[in-house]
Amino acid sequence: MMKVLRVAALFVLLAGMLPVAVNSESTEVKQYIQVRAASSMLSILRTSAELYMEKHPEIVISVTGSQSGSFRSVKSIIEGTSDIGGSSSVPDEVHHKMMEKNGVKVVGDVIQNDAVVPIVHPNNPVAGLTLKQLKQIYVGEIKNWSEVGGKDLPILVVSQLGNTGAYETWSRVVLEGTAMVTPEAAFLDTASTIKSAETNEATIAYSGFTNIEGHANLKKVVVDGVEANVETIRNADFQIKRSLTLYSLENSSGEVKNFIKFVQEQVHQK
């Protein structure tokens, strides 16, 4: 059996991975759990992994992720490179074909509600929009902020990349599953969409609520009279909604299932 020296309370983020070591004594590792997740879920998963390993020093949990991690996280479960995949979107047709080919079944456990929120620069006077107006902006029918009560300024439409959970939710709810984003839009990763809204008064963008909570340098747009906040998202009142879910194989080990349950408990305690 492998021996791992665990140094108390030492956590260094290296290449997106959460290294693990919480016991000053040499501990026999019984199981290694690999978690891959979307950026919207990394914070809660890393915190939960640290707490879980303090209680179970025989378990090593590694958490990695990326800003386009939803699709890849589920894919990694099917391919067997991860034990748990954190995703803000449901498995799509590509995933289901992969499951059929590999002869596996993936199951999901929801850990919390989330939302995808339209965001603009703090100096933008537009505070609220309707779902219809958001769709008109994103398909290119509304091109200037003055058409929705703002300045006489051309709208810079910013969309997230097509492999993100935020894009999937936005496409399903705002674009109603069929409309296409205007070809004049800029397609950026999660961090870049947020940066654009923080620095450019012309920008309209969107992001998962967990990625922008606490950001003081941008404005969250009210949608159909409902503000995106912890309460409206928890109660599913905000319309552009989604679930943050941990996926695993149906026949996963008991320890994998135990950690998923532990994460759910941590979220519910917040």
Secondary structure, DSSP 8 states (H G I E B T S, - for coil): --EE---TT----BTTB------SS-EE--EEEEEEEEGGGHHHHHHHHHHHHHH-TTEEEEEEEETTHHHHHHHHHHHTS-SEEEESS---HHHHHHHHHHT--EEEEEEEEEEEEEEE-TT----EE-HHHHHHHHHTS--BGGGGTS-S-B-EEEEE-TTSHHHHHHHHHTSTTT----TTSEEE-HHHHHHHHHH-TTEEEEEEHHHHTT-SSSEE-EETTB---HHHHHTT-SSSEEEEEEEEETT--HHHHHHHHHHHHHHHH-
